[in-house]
Every structure is written in structure tokens, then in C-alpha cells.
Amino acid sequence: MIRSGGQTDADSRGVLLVGADADADADAAATQRARVIAALVEVVAEHGYRATSVEAVIKRARVSRRTFYESFDSIEECFGAVLDDGLRHSDAIMTRSFQREQRWQDGVSEALAGLLVLFDSEPKLARVWFIESLAAASWAVERRERHVAELRRLVVAYWQPPRDHQACAPQADSALVVGVMAAVLGVIHTHLLTRQPQPLISLLGPLVGIVMANYLSPQEAACEVARAEERSRALLAAPYPPPHRPAHPALPADLPEPLRDPRAHRARACLLHLLEHPGASNREIATGVGMTSHTQASSLLQRLNTMGLLHKRRNGPGLANSWSLTELGVRTAHAIEDFHAVDLPRGAFDTTG
């Protein structure tokens, strides 16, 4: 198809794929790294961290020892990457839950539901995060605690309890969140440690009750628990846990065609970066999405601008240009974001009707 300026769809795809060949080696390395991490999770979940060796991991991953050491310096570094992934997944689920729910109670319930579904979908990963991270060396325990502290800060930032509690000092609120999160994590830990047969989502009601009891009246808390239990039953009534995404799933059909090319990951990453960092410069965007060539980054940004997804602001002589998403760019970035996020059936917490 011919577009304005005499460019074709093929031209669009070509510009959006700048650096694709140069990225091929990096993509292959990332794939190997992911295989090693997945193998480590399986071995640790089955045999425990202390019984895990490089030899066992490479045998499970079906890679060479050299491939392992090209990705990680040691088992400890690989295990640390697993813990870091846990933080990223949890942060993404909790942030989206709090942002898209109007009531703080619904944000809490949605975040807990998302996390429990994730843990049920990845039982070995959940066991590594909750059980083996505490059974490993002190460095792993400290790393886990730093991650929990990051999630606590996220909760404090988004939590909006009732007005009479908002008058409490921030330090008191933070201390209360510490206690509530410790109780919630403790219940999940015990459930996994004792290998209870029920899925973790069955704990949604009790966990919501632990949180709400600290902020609401008994009657209000009971109402929120009932809503959470209804949510849990609705999830269990469908195929549960949700099926895993395929390794290379199809991107949403409503994305512009050039962005649906699997190799256009840098272009999609640019949109996601600007969604979080509006006003970023060429250099900042290139660094944020891992592009070493600023020339390629500039070409990519210009093409996204031509597609109506970006707006460029010229800041004057000697100053770097800044970029932001247009309305279409925001919608497109959210579509990409939704595709990569854990998504749950909606409606249980809908209070608009």
C-alpha cells in the first residue's frame, strides 16, 4: 500500500526494523539466557538451591558450560536474576492493578488476584521465590528483602485508605503496610511450604480480609472479603490456571501492521519507554531500549513520528529534541503493554454499574 510521501508498507517495515540484523546475536543470547534461567528454576524447585549445580542446570537447559558462563558468572548470579524477575513481574501486576481501579479496595483485591494467578500459573517459580530464596545463602535473603521493600514502597505510593486513616503519619502508614505485607506473604509461604492441594487463588478472600481488617469496619471488611471470594470462584469456574502464553504469540491485530512484525521489538520498546518517560531525548530513548547506534534510534523515532505515534519538540539551538506520544501513540503503547501484562477476567470489582 502506498502511503503519504510515496512510502509503502514495505518501507515502513524496513525503517522500523533498523538494526534488526545487528540485534540478532543479542536476541539469540537473550534466548539462551532465558533457557538457562528456566532450567535453574526447575532444578532448584525440584532439588533445592543448595543441591543445584552448574552441571545440573546446563544438562536441564541442554546448553554448553560455555553458554552458561556467557550469560552468568555463577549459580548465584543466575539465581539472583530469578529473584529480580520476581520483582519485575510483581511490580508490573501491582502497578497496573492500582492504576486501573478507582477504589483502593479494588486495587488491593485486583493486585492480590493477579499475583495469586501468576503463582498458580508458575508453581515452580513461586516455590523458588517464596521457599528457596529463604533457604539459600544470606545474600539471597537480603536481596529478597530489598525486593519486598520495593513492593512496600509501591503499595504506600498507591494505597488510598479511608479519609480518617489518611490523617495518620506517613511513617505509621508505612509501618502498618510492613505488618500487613508480612502477614500476606506468610500465608502464601505456609501454603507453598506445606504443599497444600488447593490453588493459591483460593486464598484471595482470606488475604483480602487480612488487609481490610486494618482499614475498614468489620462490616465493610466482610463485604470486601465476600467480593473477593466471588472473584476467586469466578476464576476457578473458568479453565484455571490460565494457559501459558506461547513463546512467540501473535501481537494484537489492531496494532499498525509494521509494529506487529516480531522483529520490530525496538519500535515497540520505544513506545513503551515514552509511555513511562514522556519528554525523553533521542539519547535517553536509545539508552532506555538498548540501542547503541543513535543514528538508528533517530531514524526509528522519525518513522514513528511519521506514523502519527510520536510528537517531536524542538527545544532550540544546542538543546536536545524531546519526544512524547500522541493520543494514537498512547493507545498503541497501552495495547502493547496490555499484551505483555498478566490479564485477568474483569467485572468482579466493577463498581460503575
C-alpha positions in Angstrom: 0.0 0.0 0.0 1.2 3.5 -0.9 1.2 6.0 2.0 1.7 9.7 2.1 5.1 10.8 0.9 5.3 7.9 -1.6 6.3 5.4 1.0 5.0 1.8 1.0 4.2 -0.5 3.9 7.4 -2.3 3.0 9.2 1.0 3.5 7.6 1.4 6.9 8.6 -2.1 8.0 12.1 -1.6 6.8 12.6 1.6 8.8 11.1 0.0 11.9 13.5 -2.9 11.6 16.6 -0.8 11.6 19.3 -2.7 13.5 17.3 -6.0 13.3 20.3 -7.9 11.9 22.6 -6.3 14.4 20.3 -7.3 17.2 20.1 -11.0 16.0 23.1 -12.0 18.1 21.8 -10.2 21.1 18.4 -11.9 20.7 20.0 -15.3 20.4 22.0 -14.6 23.6 18.8 -13.5 25.4 17.1 -16.7 24.3 19.9 -18.8 25.7 19.9 -16.8 28.9 16.2 -17.4 29.3 16.7 -21.1 28.8 19.3 -21.2 31.5 17.1 -19.3 33.9 14.1 -21.6 33.2 16.3 -24.7 33.8 17.6 -23.2 37.0 14.1 -22.7 38.3 13.2 -26.3 37.5 16.3 -27.7 39.2 16.0 -25.5 42.3 12.3 -26.2 42.7 12.8 -30.0 42.4 16.1 -30.4 44.4 16.6 -27.2 46.4 19.1 -24.4 45.9 21.9 -26.0 47.9 21.8 -29.1 45.7 21.8 -27.1 42.5 25.0 -27.1 40.4 26.0 -25.6 37.0 26.2 -29.1 35.7 22.6 -29.9 36.6 21.4 -26.6 35.1 23.2 -26.9 31.8 22.0 -30.5 31.5 18.4 -29.5 32.0 18.8 -26.5 29.7 20.7 -28.6 27.1 23.3 -25.9 26.6 27.1 -26.0 27.0 29.0 -24.9 30.0 30.4 -22.1 27.9 26.9 -20.9 27.1 26.1 -20.7 30.8 29.1 -18.7 31.6 28.5 -16.3 28.7 25.2 -15.4 30.5 26.2 -15.7 34.2 29.3 -15.7 36.2 27.9 -18.2 38.7 24.9 -20.0 40.0 24.5 -17.2 42.5 24.2 -14.6 39.7 21.7 -16.7 37.8 19.6 -17.2 41.0 19.7 -13.5 41.6 18.3 -12.9 38.1 15.3 -15.2 39.0 14.7 -13.1 42.1 14.9 -9.9 40.1 12.4 -11.3 37.6 10.1 -11.9 40.5 10.3 -8.2 41.5 9.6 -7.0 37.9 6.6 -9.3 37.4 5.1 -8.3 40.8 5.8 -4.6 40.3 4.0 -4.7 36.9 1.0 -6.5 38.2 0.6 -4.3 41.2 1.1 -1.1 39.4 -1.4 -1.9 36.7 -4.0 -3.0 39.3 -3.7 0.1 41.4 -3.8 2.4 38.3 -6.8 0.9 36.6 -9.1 0.6 39.7 -10.9 3.7 41.1 -11.4 2.3 44.6 -8.3 1.5 46.6 -10.1 -1.7 47.9 -10.5 -2.9 44.3 -6.8 -2.1 43.6 -5.7 -4.2 46.5 -8.0 -7.1 45.6 -7.0 -6.9 41.9 -3.3 -6.9 42.7 -3.6 -9.9 45.0 -5.7 -11.8 42.4 -3.1 -11.0 39.7 -0.2 -12.2 41.9 -2.0 -15.4 43.0 -2.9 -16.3 39.4 0.8 -15.7 38.4 2.0 -18.0 41.3 -0.6 -20.7 40.3 0.5 -20.5 36.7 4.1 -20.8 37.6 4.2 -23.1 40.6 7.9 -23.9 40.4 8.8 -20.2 40.1 6.5 -19.5 43.1 8.3 -22.1 45.2 11.7 -20.7 44.3 10.6 -17.1 45.1 8.9 -18.0 48.4 10.7 -21.1 49.7 14.1 -21.5 48.2 15.1 -17.8 48.4 14.9 -18.1 52.2 16.8 -21.4 52.2 19.6 -20.0 50.1 22.6 -18.0 51.4 22.2 -14.8 53.4 22.8 -12.7 50.2 19.7 -14.2 48.6 17.6 -13.5 51.7 18.9 -9.9 51.8 18.1 -9.5 48.1 14.6 -10.8 48.5 14.0 -8.4 51.4 15.2 -5.5 49.3 12.6 -6.5 46.7 9.9 -6.8 49.3 10.8 -3.3 50.5 10.5 -2.0 46.9 7.0 -3.5 46.7 6.1 -2.0 50.0 7.1 1.5 48.7 4.9 0.8 45.7 1.9 0.0 47.9 2.4 3.1 50.1 2.6 5.2 46.9 -0.7 3.9 45.6 -2.7 3.0 48.7 -5.5 5.4 49.4 -7.2 4.2 52.6 -10.3 6.0 54.0 -10.1 9.7 54.9 -9.9 9.2 58.6 -6.8 7.0 58.1 -5.2 9.4 55.7 -4.6 11.7 58.6 -2.1 9.2 60.0 1.5 10.0 59.8 3.2 8.5 56.7 5.6 6.6 58.9 2.7 5.0 60.7 1.1 4.0 57.4 4.4 2.5 56.2 4.8 0.6 59.4 1.3 -0.8 59.0 1.9 -1.8 55.4 5.1 -3.7 56.6 2.9 -5.7 59.0 0.2 -6.4 56.5 2.5 -7.5 53.8 4.4 -9.7 56.2 1.1 -11.4 57.1 0.1 -11.9 53.5 3.5 -13.2 52.4 3.5 -15.5 55.5 0.2 -17.1 54.5 1.4 -17.7 50.9 4.7 -19.1 52.2 3.0 -21.6 54.5 0.6 -22.7 51.8 3.5 -23.5 49.5 5.8 -24.9 52.2 3.1 -27.4 53.3 2.2 -28.2 49.6 -1.5 -27.6 50.1 -3.5 -29.0 47.2 -5.8 -26.0 46.8 -4.7 -23.4 44.3 -3.4 -20.2 45.7 -6.3 -18.2 44.3 -8.5 -19.9 46.9 -6.7 -17.7 49.5 -7.9 -14.5 47.8 -10.8 -13.9 50.3 -8.7 -14.5 53.5 -5.8 -12.4 52.2 -8.2 -9.5 51.3 -9.6 -9.9 54.8 -6.1 -9.5 56.4 -5.7 -6.2 54.5 -9.1 -4.8 55.0 -9.3 -5.6 58.7 -6.7 -2.9 59.3 -8.5 -0.2 57.5 -12.3 -0.9 57.4 -15.0 -1.6 59.9 -15.8 -5.3 60.4 -19.0 -5.0 58.3 -17.1 -3.2 55.5 -14.3 -5.7 55.6 -16.7 -8.6 55.4 -18.3 -7.1 52.3 -14.9 -6.8 50.6 -14.0 -10.4 51.6 -17.3 -11.6 50.0 -16.5 -9.8 46.8 -13.0 -11.3 46.7 -14.4 -14.8 47.3 -16.8 -14.3 44.5 -13.9 -13.2 42.3 -12.0 -16.4 43.3 -14.9 -18.6 42.4 -15.3 -16.9 39.1 -11.7 -17.5 38.2 -11.9 -21.1 39.2 -15.0 -21.7 37.2 -13.0 -21.0 34.0 -10.1 -23.1 32.9 -7.6 -22.5 35.7 -4.8 -21.6 35.9 -4.8 -19.6 32.7 -2.8 -21.2 29.9 0.7 -20.1 29.3 1.4 -17.7 26.5 3.2 -19.3 23.6 6.9 -18.4 23.3 6.1 -16.2 20.2 2.4 -15.2 20.4 0.8 -13.1 17.8 0.6 -9.4 18.6 -2.7 -7.6 18.7 -4.3 -7.3 15.3 -5.3 -3.6 16.0 -1.6 -2.6 16.1 -0.3 -0.8 13.0 1.0 -3.6 10.7 4.7 -2.6 10.9 4.6 -2.8 14.7 3.2 -6.4 14.5 6.3 -7.7 12.9 8.1 -9.8 15.6 11.4 -8.1 14.7 10.1 -4.6 15.4 10.7 -5.1 19.1 12.8 -1.9 19.3 10.0 0.2 17.9 7.5 -1.3 20.4 10.1 -0.7 23.2 10.4 3.0 22.1 6.7 3.5 22.6 6.7 1.8 26.0 9.7 3.8 27.1 8.0 7.1 26.1 4.8 6.0 27.9 6.8 5.9 31.1 9.3 8.7 30.3 7.5 11.4 28.2 9.8 14.2 27.0 12.8 11.9 26.7 15.6 12.8 24.3 16.9 10.7 21.4 19.9 9.6 23.5 17.7 8.8 26.5 15.4 6.7 24.4 18.3 4.9 22.7 19.8 4.0 26.1 16.4 3.0 27.5 15.7 0.5 24.8 19.2 -0.8 24.4 20.2 0.7 21.1 23.9 1.5 20.7 23.5 3.4 17.5 22.0 6.9 18.0 21.7 7.3 14.2 19.5 4.2 14.0 17.5 5.4 17.0 16.9 8.8 15.3 15.7 7.1 12.1 13.3 4.8 14.1 11.9 7.8 16.1 11.4 9.8 12.9 9.5 6.9 11.3 7.2 6.5 14.4 6.7 10.3 14.2 5.6 9.9 10.5 3.1 7.2 11.5 1.5 9.7 13.8 2.6 7.9 17.0 5.1 10.5 18.3 5.4 14.2 18.6 8.8 15.8 18.5 9.5 19.1 20.3 12.4 21.2 19.2 13.9 22.9 22.2 16.1 25.4 20.5 19.8 25.6 19.3 22.2 23.4 21.3 19.4 21.6 23.1 18.2 18.1 22.6 14.9 17.4 21.0 12.3 15.8 23.3 9.7 13.2 22.3 6.2 12.4 23.6 3.4 10.1 22.5 0.4 11.4 20.5 -3.0 10.2 21.5 -2.7 7.4 19.0 0.7 6.6 20.3 -0.6 6.3 23.9 -3.4 4.0 22.7 -0.9 1.9 20.8 1.6 1.7 23.7 -1.2 0.6 26.0 -2.2 -2.1 23.6 1.4 -3.4 23.6 1.5 -3.1 27.4 -1.7 -5.0 27.8 -0.4 -7.7 25.5 2.6 -8.3 27.7 0.8 -8.0 31.1 -0.9 -10.7 33.0 -4.6 -10.1 32.3 -7.5 -11.3 34.3 -11.2 -11.5 33.5 -12.7 -8.2 34.5 -16.0 -7.3 36.1 -15.8 -8.8 39.6 -14.8 -5.4 41.1 -16.7 -3.2 38.7 -18.5 -0.5 40.7 -19.6 1.6 37.8 -22.8 -0.3 37.3 
